[in-house]
């Protein structure tokens, strides 16, 4: 690294540090931005609450916590509140709190309660989330240079669009319609900002959207025309729900779940084809297709395994908890793993579909480039 490059790196590092300090300072005092009451734990005393024996003979010990906290926002800001919490040693279905933790609470007041009390509804984790984002953006900015900045911008834009569409869903807009719009916006923003507005980006976008549309239509046909699905085990499904609403939710999950790897395949193959054409403008169609197939052979297996391991990681807690509670393996697969299996299979099909679509895009690019007199 020469002196100029070192100077640029130091300036970038200083900018990242300053940004991190500003963000963490803001997040540390953002209590007024929340509608729910937030309390900061000051003191905690504990006592044993007995134990229970599980179905497999394991002993779970429980502890009662008597918590005193200070409200950081809301009508009773600055007042002390008493909270009772019970947690198990495994901490699977419960949480242990310590002084300094910030928690969302529902407050109760009245003479019968003996003062201000509260129930815990969750943990305020925005500081940790902000720190992770600062580190991510810092690494992209320092290591990625101009591409890193565009990646940061695309990620920020996609997060903003995602939040806006969630607001629309909360107001009653159809989730499948929103997912289709979101998919197009995600792909366009990422590809244009990262790869620039050029013909290769257009080809990648076309291949990605065609493949995503294909798996969406295929999944819709199977789900809507096949036997009625039981969505009891689908995570985060709203209750109560209509069958059609649940179908739309599941199709949206499939569409969004396969979008990333499909885009990666499309970009890789179209980029390879573009580079081949740039280096050898007179390359034959046969040679181009063979080269694209060789690239696809190298990455298809890896991407399918990526989808597999992603779904395995999502399902691992369910497997562990179910089998520790003597639930049969087949029962877990049948009831709890159906949706993960469906996402894996449709994502894998989407990867395979993307390959010929990307090669078709490369062929189209070749024809257009030759008509225009160059790559």
C-alpha positions as a Markdown table, in Angstrom:
| # | Residue | x | y | z |
|---|---|---|---|---|
| 1 | Unk | 0.0 | 0.0 | 0.0 |
| 2 | Unk | 1.5 | 3.3 | -1.1 |
| 3 | Unk | 1.3 | 6.6 | 0.9 |
| 4 | Unk | -1.7 | 7.9 | -1.1 |
| 5 | Unk | -3.7 | 4.7 | -0.6 |
| 6 | Unk | -2.8 | 4.6 | 3.1 |
| 7 | Unk | -4.0 | 8.1 | 3.5 |
| 8 | Unk | -7.3 | 7.3 | 1.8 |
| 9 | Unk | -7.7 | 4.3 | 4.0 |
| 10 | Unk | -7.2 | 6.3 | 7.1 |
| 11 | Unk | -9.7 | 8.9 | 6.0 |
| 12 | Unk | -12.3 | 6.2 | 5.3 |
| 13 | Unk | -11.6 | 4.5 | 8.6 |
| 14 | Unk | -12.0 | 7.8 | 10.5 |
| 15 | Unk | -15.3 | 8.4 | 8.7 |
| 16 | Unk | -16.6 | 4.9 | 9.7 |
| 17 | Unk | -15.6 | 5.5 | 13.3 |
| 18 | Unk | -17.3 | 8.9 | 13.4 |
| 19 | Unk | -20.4 | 7.4 | 11.8 |
| 20 | Unk | -20.4 | 4.6 | 14.3 |
| 21 | Unk | -20.2 | 7.0 | 17.2 |
| 22 | Unk | -23.0 | 9.1 | 15.9 |
| 23 | Unk | -25.3 | 6.2 | 15.2 |
| 24 | Unk | -24.7 | 4.6 | 18.6 |
| 25 | Unk | -25.2 | 7.9 | 20.4 |
| 26 | Unk | -28.5 | 8.4 | 18.6 |
| 27 | Unk | -29.7 | 4.8 | 19.3 |
| 28 | Unk | -28.8 | 5.1 | 22.9 |
| 29 | Unk | -31.3 | 7.9 | 23.5 |
| 30 | Unk | -34.0 | 7.1 | 21.0 |
| 31 | Unk | -36.6 | 6.1 | 23.7 |
| 32 | Unk | -39.0 | 8.9 | 22.6 |
| 33 | Unk | -39.3 | 7.3 | 19.1 |
| 34 | Unk | -41.1 | 4.3 | 20.5 |
| 35 | Unk | -44.8 | 4.1 | 21.3 |
| 36 | Unk | -44.4 | 1.2 | 23.8 |
| 37 | Unk | -43.0 | 1.9 | 27.2 |
| 38 | Unk | -39.3 | 1.1 | 27.7 |
| 39 | Unk | -37.8 | 0.3 | 31.1 |
| 40 | Unk | -34.1 | 0.0 | 32.1 |
| 41 | Unk | -33.4 | -2.7 | 34.6 |
| 42 | Unk | -31.6 | -1.3 | 37.7 |
| 43 | Unk | -31.7 | -4.2 | 40.3 |
| 44 | Unk | -32.5 | -7.9 | 40.1 |
| 45 | Unk | -32.9 | -10.3 | 43.0 |
| 46 | Unk | -33.5 | -14.1 | 42.4 |
| 47 | Unk | -34.9 | -17.0 | 44.2 |
| 48 | Unk | -35.5 | -20.6 | 43.3 |
| 49 | Unk | -38.9 | -21.5 | 41.9 |
| 50 | Unk | -38.5 | -25.3 | 41.9 |
| 51 | Unk | -38.0 | -27.7 | 39.0 |
| 52 | Unk | -40.0 | -29.8 | 36.6 |
| 53 | Unk | -39.2 | -33.1 | 34.9 |
| 54 | Unk | -39.5 | -33.2 | 31.1 |
| 55 | Unk | -40.9 | -36.1 | 29.0 |
| 56 | Unk | -37.4 | -37.4 | 28.4 |
| 57 | Unk | -36.4 | -37.3 | 32.1 |
| 58 | Unk | -34.4 | -34.0 | 32.0 |
| 59 | Unk | -34.8 | -31.7 | 34.9 |
| 60 | Unk | -35.6 | -28.1 | 34.2 |
| 61 | Unk | -34.8 | -25.7 | 37.1 |
| 62 | Unk | -36.7 | -22.5 | 37.3 |
| 63 | Unk | -35.8 | -19.1 | 38.9 |
| 64 | Unk | -38.0 | -16.2 | 39.9 |
| 65 | Unk | -36.6 | -12.7 | 39.3 |
| 66 | Unk | -37.8 | -9.6 | 41.2 |
| 67 | Unk | -36.8 | -6.7 | 39.0 |
| 68 | Unk | -36.8 | -3.0 | 39.6 |
| 69 | Unk | -36.5 | -0.8 | 36.6 |
| 70 | Unk | -36.8 | 2.8 | 35.6 |
| 71 | Unk | -39.2 | 3.9 | 32.8 |
| 72 | Unk | -37.4 | 5.7 | 30.1 |
| 73 | Unk | -40.4 | 7.1 | 28.1 |
| 74 | Unk | -44.1 | 7.4 | 28.2 |
| 75 | Unk | -46.5 | 8.9 | 30.7 |
| 76 | Unk | -44.6 | 7.6 | 33.8 |
| 77 | Unk | -41.1 | 8.5 | 32.5 |
| 78 | Unk | -38.6 | 8.5 | 35.3 |
| 79 | Unk | -40.7 | 6.4 | 37.7 |
| 80 | Unk | -39.6 | 3.1 | 39.1 |
| 81 | Unk | -41.6 | 0.0 | 38.2 |
| 82 | Unk | -41.6 | -3.5 | 39.8 |
| 83 | Unk | -41.5 | -6.6 | 37.5 |
| 84 | Unk | -41.7 | -10.3 | 38.1 |
| 85 | Unk | -40.1 | -12.7 | 35.7 |
| 86 | Unk | -39.6 | -16.5 | 35.8 |
| 87 | Unk | -37.0 | -18.3 | 33.6 |
| 88 | Unk | -35.9 | -21.8 | 33.0 |
| 89 | Unk | -32.3 | -22.9 | 33.1 |
| 90 | Unk | -32.4 | -23.8 | 29.4 |
| 91 | Unk | -33.7 | -20.3 | 28.4 |
| 92 | Unk | -35.6 | -21.8 | 25.5 |
| 93 | Unk | -39.0 | -20.3 | 26.2 |
| 94 | Unk | -37.9 | -17.6 | 28.7 |
| 95 | Unk | -35.4 | -14.9 | 29.2 |
| 96 | Unk | -33.0 | -14.0 | 32.0 |
| 97 | Unk | -32.6 | -10.2 | 32.7 |
| 98 | Unk | -29.7 | -8.4 | 34.2 |
| 99 | Unk | -29.1 | -4.8 | 35.4 |
| 100 | Unk | -28.6 | -2.5 | 32.4 |
| 101 | Unk | -31.0 | -4.4 | 30.1 |
| 102 | Unk | -33.6 | -2.4 | 28.3 |
| 103 | Unk | -37.0 | -4.0 | 27.9 |
| 104 | Unk | -40.4 | -3.2 | 26.5 |
| 105 | Unk | -43.1 | -3.3 | 29.2 |
| 106 | Unk | -46.8 | -2.9 | 29.7 |
| 107 | Unk | -47.3 | -0.9 | 32.8 |
| 108 | Unk | -50.1 | -1.3 | 35.4 |
| 109 | Unk | -50.9 | 1.1 | 38.2 |
| 110 | Unk | -53.3 | 1.2 | 41.1 |
| 111 | Unk | -53.6 | 0.9 | 44.8 |
| 112 | Unk | -54.4 | -2.8 | 44.7 |
| 113 | Unk | -51.1 | -3.4 | 42.8 |
| 114 | Unk | -49.1 | -1.7 | 45.5 |
| 115 | Unk | -47.5 | 0.8 | 43.2 |
| 116 | Unk | -46.4 | 0.8 | 39.5 |
| 117 | Unk | -45.9 | -2.7 | 38.1 |
| 118 | Unk | -45.3 | -4.0 | 34.6 |
| 119 | Unk | -45.2 | -7.1 | 32.4 |
| 120 | Unk | -42.3 | -7.7 | 30.0 |
| 121 | Unk | -43.2 | -7.9 | 26.3 |
| 122 | Unk | -39.7 | -8.0 | 24.8 |
| 123 | Unk | -36.1 | -6.8 | 24.8 |
| 124 | Unk | -34.9 | -3.6 | 23.2 |
| 125 | Unk | -32.1 | -4.7 | 20.9 |
| 126 | Unk | -31.7 | -1.8 | 18.5 |
| 127 | Unk | -28.2 | -1.0 | 19.9 |
| 128 | Unk | -26.9 | -4.5 | 18.9 |
| 129 | Unk | -28.6 | -4.2 | 15.5 |
| 130 | Unk | -27.2 | -0.8 | 14.9 |
| 131 | Unk | -23.7 | -2.0 | 15.8 |
| 132 | Unk | -23.9 | -4.9 | 13.4 |
| 133 | Unk | -25.1 | -2.5 | 10.6 |
| 134 | Unk | -22.2 | -0.1 | 11.3 |
| 135 | Unk | -19.7 | -3.0 | 11.2 |
| 136 | Unk | -21.2 | -4.3 | 7.9 |
| 137 | Unk | -21.3 | -0.9 | 6.3 |
| 138 | Unk | -17.8 | -0.2 | 7.5 |
| 139 | Unk | -16.4 | -3.4 | 6.0 |
| 140 | Unk | -18.1 | -2.7 | 2.7 |
| 141 | Unk | -16.9 | 0.8 | 2.6 |
| 142 | Unk | -13.3 | 0.0 | 3.5 |
| 143 | Unk | -12.9 | -3.1 | 1.4 |
| 144 | Unk | -15.4 | -2.5 | -1.4 |
| 145 | Unk | -14.4 | 1.0 | -2.5 |
| 146 | Unk | -16.9 | 2.3 | -5.1 |
| 147 | Unk | -18.7 | -1.0 | -5.4 |
| 148 | Unk | -19.0 | -1.2 | -1.6 |
| 149 | Unk | -20.7 | 2.2 | -1.5 |
| 150 | Unk | -23.2 | 1.1 | -4.2 |
| 151 | Unk | -23.9 | -2.1 | -2.2 |
| 152 | Unk | -24.6 | 0.0 | 0.9 |
| 153 | Unk | -26.9 | 2.3 | -1.1 |
| 154 | Unk | -28.8 | -0.7 | -2.6 |
| 155 | Unk | -29.2 | -2.3 | 0.8 |
| 156 | Unk | -30.4 | 0.9 | 2.4 |
| 157 | Unk | -32.9 | 1.5 | -0.4 |
| 158 | Unk | -34.2 | -2.1 | -0.3 |
| 159 | Unk | -34.7 | -1.8 | 3.5 |
| 160 | Unk | -36.6 | 1.4 | 3.1 |
| 161 | Unk | -38.8 | -0.1 | 0.4 |
| 162 | Unk | -39.4 | -3.2 | 2.5 |
| 163 | Unk | -40.5 | -1.2 | 5.5 |
| 164 | Unk | -42.8 | 0.9 | 3.3 |
| 165 | Unk | -44.4 | -2.2 | 1.8 |
| 166 | Unk | -44.9 | -3.7 | 5.2 |
| 167 | Unk | -46.8 | -0.6 | 6.2 |
| 168 | Unk | -49.0 | -1.1 | 3.1 |
| 169 | Unk | -49.6 | -4.7 | 4.1 |
| 170 | Unk | -50.6 | -3.6 | 7.6 |
| 171 | Unk | -53.2 | -1.4 | 6.0 |
| 172 | Unk | -54.7 | -4.4 | 4.1 |
| 173 | Unk | -52.8 | -4.5 | 0.7 |
| 174 | Unk | -52.5 | -8.0 | -0.7 |
| 175 | Unk | -49.2 | -9.7 | 0.4 |
| 176 | Unk | -48.6 | -11.5 | -2.8 |
| 177 | Unk | -49.0 | -8.3 | -4.9 |
| 178 | Unk | -46.6 | -6.5 | -2.5 |
| 179 | Unk | -44.1 | -9.4 | -2.8 |
| 180 | Unk | -44.1 | -9.2 | -6.6 |
| 181 | Unk | -43.6 | -5.4 | -6.5 |
| 182 | Unk | -40.9 | -5.9 | -3.9 |
| 183 | Unk | -39.1 | -8.5 | -6.0 |
| 184 | Unk | -38.9 | -6.3 | -9.0 |
| 185 | Unk | -37.7 | -3.3 | -7.0 |
| 186 | Unk | -35.1 | -5.4 | -5.1 |
| 187 | Unk | -33.6 | -6.8 | -8.3 |
| 188 | Unk | -33.6 | -3.5 | -10.2 |
| 189 | Unk | -32.0 | -1.6 | -7.4 |
| 190 | Unk | -29.3 | -4.1 | -6.6 |
| 191 | Unk | -28.4 | -4.8 | -10.2 |
| 192 | Unk | -28.4 | -1.2 | -11.4 |
| 193 | Unk | -26.5 | 0.2 | -8.4 |
| 194 | Unk | -23.9 | -2.7 | -8.2 |
| 195 | Unk | -23.4 | -3.4 | -11.9 |
| 196 | Unk | -24.5 | -0.1 | -13.5 |
| 197 | Unk | -27.2 | 0.7 | -16.0 |
| 198 | Unk | -26.0 | -1.3 | -19.0 |
| 199 | Unk | -27.1 | -4.1 | -21.3 |
| 200 | Unk | -25.7 | -6.8 | -19.0 |
| 201 | Unk | -27.7 | -5.5 | -16.1 |
| 202 | Unk | -30.8 | -5.6 | -18.3 |
| 203 | Unk | -30.1 | -9.2 | -19.3 |
| 204 | Unk | -29.5 | -10.2 | -15.7 |
| 205 | Unk | -32.7 | -8.5 | -14.6 |
| 206 | Unk | -34.7 | -10.2 | -17.3 |
| 207 | Unk | -33.4 | -13.6 | -16.5 |
| 208 | Unk | -33.9 | -13.1 | -12.8 |
| 209 | Unk | -37.5 | -11.9 | -13.1 |
| 210 | Unk | -38.4 | -14.6 | -15.6 |
| 211 | Unk | -37.0 | -17.4 | -13.3 |
| 212 | Unk | -38.7 | -15.9 | -10.2 |
| 213 | Unk | -42.0 | -15.6 | -12.1 |
| 214 | Unk | -41.7 | -19.2 | -13.3 |
| 215 | Unk | -41.3 | -20.6 | -9.7 |
| 216 | Unk | -44.0 | -18.3 | -8.5 |
| 217 | Unk | -46.5 | -19.5 | -11.1 |
| 218 | Unk | -45.5 | -23.1 | -10.6 |
| 219 | Unk | -45.9 | -22.9 | -6.8 |
| 220 | Unk | -49.2 | -21.1 | -7.2 |
| 221 | Unk | -50.5 | -23.8 | -9.5 |
| 222 | Unk | -49.5 | -26.6 | -7.1 |
| 223 | Unk | -50.8 | -24.8 | -4.0 |
| 224 | Unk | -54.1 | -23.5 | -5.4 |
| 225 | Unk | -55.0 | -26.5 | -7.5 |
| 226 | Unk | -53.7 | -29.2 | -5.2 |
| 227 | Unk | -55.1 | -30.5 | -1.8 |
| 228 | Unk | -55.7 | -27.8 | 0.8 |
| 229 | Unk | -52.7 | -27.2 | 2.9 |
| 230 | Unk | -52.7 | -27.1 | 6.7 |
| 231 | Unk | -50.8 | -23.9 | 7.8 |
| 232 | Unk | -50.8 | -24.7 | 11.5 |
| 233 | Unk | -47.1 | -25.0 | 11.6 |
| 234 | Unk | -46.2 | -22.1 | 9.3 |
| 235 | Unk | -44.2 | -19.6 | 11.3 |
| 236 | Unk | -45.7 | -16.2 | 12.0 |
| 237 | Unk | -49.0 | -16.9 | 10.1 |
| 238 | Unk | -51.5 | -14.3 | 11.3 |
| 239 | Unk | -54.4 | -15.6 | 13.3 |
| 240 | Unk | -57.2 | -15.9 | 12.4 |
| 241 | Unk | -56.4 | -16.4 | 8.7 |
| 242 | Unk | -58.3 | -17.4 | 5.5 |
| 243 | Unk | -57.0 | -20.3 | 3.4 |
| 244 | Unk | -56.4 | -18.0 | 0.4 |
| 245 | Unk | -54.6 | -15.4 | 2.6 |
| 246 | Unk | -52.3 | -18.2 | 4.0 |
| 247 | Unk | -51.7 | -19.4 | 0.4 |
| 248 | Unk | -50.7 | -16.0 | -0.7 |
| 249 | Unk | -48.4 | -15.7 | 2.4 |
| 250 | Unk | -46.6 | -19.0 | 1.6 |
| 251 | Unk | -46.3 | -18.2 | -2.1 |
| 252 | Unk | -44.7 | -14.9 | -1.1 |
| 253 | Unk | -42.2 | -16.7 | 1.1 |
| 254 | Unk | -41.3 | -19.0 | -1.8 |
| 255 | Unk | -40.8 | -16.0 | -4.2 |
| 256 | Unk | -38.7 | -14.0 | -1.8 |
| 257 | Unk | -36.7 | -16.9 | -0.6 |
| 258 | Unk | -35.5 | -17.9 | -4.0 |
| 259 | Unk | -34.8 | -14.4 | -5.3 |
| 260 | Unk | -31.2 | -14.1 | -4.0 |
| 261 | Unk | -29.7 | -17.2 | -5.5 |
| 262 | Unk | -31.6 | -16.8 | -8.7 |
| 263 | Unk | -30.2 | -13.3 | -9.1 |
| 264 | Unk | -26.7 | -14.6 | -8.3 |
| 265 | Unk | -26.9 | -17.3 | -11.0 |
| 266 | Unk | -28.3 | -14.8 | -13.6 |
| 267 | Unk | -25.6 | -12.2 | -12.9 |
| 268 | Unk | -22.8 | -14.8 | -13.0 |
| 269 | Unk | -23.8 | -16.4 | -16.3 |
| 270 | Unk | -24.6 | -13.1 | -18.1 |
| 271 | Unk | -21.4 | -11.5 | -16.7 |
| 272 | Unk | -19.4 | -14.5 | -18.0 |
| 273 | Unk | -21.0 | -14.3 | -21.4 |
| 274 | Unk | -20.4 | -10.5 | -21.6 |
| 275 | Unk | -16.8 | -11.0 | -20.7 |
| 276 | Unk | -16.4 | -13.7 | -23.3 |
| 277 | Unk | -18.0 | -11.5 | -26.0 |
| 278 | Unk | -15.8 | -8.6 | -25.0 |
| 279 | Unk | -12.6 | -10.6 | -25.2 |
| 280 | Unk | -13.6 | -12.5 | -28.4 |
| 281 | Unk | -16.2 | -10.5 | -30.4 |
| 282 | Unk | -16.3 | -13.2 | -33.0 |
| 283 | Unk | -17.1 | -16.1 | -30.7 |
| 284 | Unk | -19.6 | -18.6 | -32.1 |
| 285 | Unk | -22.9 | -19.2 | -30.5 |
| 286 | Unk | -21.9 | -22.8 | -29.9 |
| 287 | Unk | -18.7 | -21.8 | -28.1 |
| 288 | Unk | -20.6 | -19.2 | -26.1 |
| 289 | Unk | -23.2 | -21.7 | -25.0 |
| 290 | Unk | -20.6 | -24.3 | -24.1 |
| 291 | Unk | -18.8 | -21.8 | -21.9 |
| 292 | Unk | -21.9 | -20.7 | -20.2 |
| 293 | Unk | -22.9 | -24.3 | -19.5 |
| 294 | Unk | -19.4 | -24.9 | -18.0 |
| 295 | Unk | -19.9 | -21.9 | -15.7 |
| 296 | Unk | -23.4 | -23.1 | -14.7 |
| 297 | Unk | -22.1 | -26.6 | -14.0 |
| 298 | Unk | -19.5 | -25.1 | -11.6 |
| 299 | Unk | -22.0 | -23.0 | -9.6 |
| 300 | Unk | -25.3 | -24.8 | -9.7 |
| 301 | Unk | -24.4 | -27.5 | -7.3 |
| 302 | Unk | -23.0 | -24.9 | -4.9 |
| 303 | Unk | -26.0 | -22.7 | -5.0 |
| 304 | Unk | -28.4 | -25.6 | -4.5 |
| 305 | Unk | -26.4 | -26.7 | -1.4 |
| 306 | Unk | -26.5 | -23.1 | -0.2 |
| 307 | Unk | -30.3 | -23.1 | -0.3 |
| 308 | Unk | -30.3 | -26.5 | 1.4 |
| 309 | Unk | -28.1 | -25.3 | 4.3 |
| 310 | Unk | -30.1 | -22.1 | 4.7 |
| 311 | Unk | -33.3 | -24.1 | 5.2 |
| 312 | Unk | -31.5 | -26.5 | 7.5 |
| 313 | Unk | -30.2 | -23.7 | 9.6 |
| 314 | Unk | -33.8 | -22.3 | 9.9 |
| 315 | Unk | -35.2 | -25.7 | 10.9 |
| 316 | Unk | -32.5 | -26.8 | 13.3 |
| 317 | Unk | -34.1 | -25.3 | 16.4 |
| 318 | Unk | -37.4 | -27.0 | 15.6 |
| 319 | Unk | -35.6 | -30.3 | 15.1 |
| 320 | Unk | -33.7 | -30.0 | 18.4 |
| 321 | Unk | -36.6 | -29.0 | 20.5 |
| 322 | Unk | -38.9 | -31.6 | 19.0 |
| 323 | Unk | -36.6 | -34.5 | 19.3 |
| 324 | Unk | -35.6 | -33.5 | 22.9 |
| 325 | Unk | -39.3 | -33.7 | 23.7 |
| 326 | Unk | -39.7 | -37.2 | 22.2 |
| 327 | Unk | -41.5 | -36.1 | 19.1 |
| 328 | Unk | -41.1 | -38.6 | 16.3 |
| 329 | Unk | -38.7 | -37.7 | 13.5 |
| 330 | Unk | -41.3 | -38.5 | 10.8 |
| 331 | Unk | -43.8 | -36.3 | 12.6 |
| 332 | Unk | -41.4 | -33.4 | 12.6 |
| 333 | Unk | -40.7 | -33.8 | 8.9 |
| 334 | Unk | -44.4 | -34.2 | 8.1 |
| 335 | Unk | -45.7 | -31.3 | 10.1 |
| 336 | Unk | -42.8 | -28.9 | 10.9 |
| 337 | Unk | -40.5 | -29.3 | 7.9 |
| 338 | Unk | -43.0 | -29.3 | 5.1 |
| 339 | Unk | -42.7 | -25.6 | 4.4 |
| 340 | Unk | -38.8 | -25.7 | 4.6 |
| 341 | Unk | -38.7 | -28.6 | 2.2 |
| 342 | Unk | -41.1 | -26.8 | -0.2 |
| 343 | Unk | -38.9 | -23.7 | -0.1 |
| 344 | Unk | -35.8 | -25.7 | -0.7 |
| 345 | Unk | -37.2 | -27.6 | -3.7 |
| 346 | Unk | -38.7 | -24.6 | -5.4 |
| 347 | Unk | -35.5 | -22.6 | -4.8 |
| 348 | Unk | -33.5 | -25.4 | -6.4 |
| 349 | Unk | -35.9 | -25.6 | -9.3 |
| 350 | Unk | -35.5 | -21.8 | -9.7 |
| 351 | Unk | -31.7 | -22.1 | -9.9 |
| 352 | Unk | -32.0 | -24.8 | -12.6 |
| 353 | Unk | -34.5 | -22.7 | -14.6 |
| 354 | Unk | -32.3 | -19.6 | -14.3 |
| 355 | Unk | -29.5 | -21.3 | -16.2 |
| 356 | Unk | -31.2 | -21.7 | -19.6 |
| 357 | Unk | -32.9 | -18.3 | -19.2 |
| 358 | Unk | -29.6 | -16.6 | -18.6 |
| 359 | Unk | -28.0 | -18.4 | -21.6 |
| 360 | Unk | -31.0 | -17.3 | -23.7 |
| 361 | Unk | -30.2 | -13.7 | -22.5 |
| 362 | Unk | -26.6 | -14.2 | -23.5 |
| 363 | Unk | -27.6 | -15.3 | -26.9 |
| 364 | Unk | -29.8 | -12.3 | -27.3 |
| 365 | Unk | -26.9 | -10.1 | -26.1 |
| 366 | Unk | -24.7 | -11.7 | -28.7 |
| 367 | Unk | -27.1 | -11.0 | -31.6 |
| 368 | Unk | -27.7 | -7.4 | -30.5 |
| 369 | Unk | -24.0 | -6.8 | -30.1 |
| 370 | Unk | -23.2 | -8.1 | -33.5 |
| 371 | Unk | -26.0 | -6.1 | -35.1 |
| 372 | Unk | -24.6 | -3.0 | -33.4 |
| 373 | Unk | -21.1 | -3.8 | -34.6 |
| 374 | Unk | -19.5 | -4.7 | -31.2 |
| 375 | Unk | -19.9 | -6.0 | -27.7 |
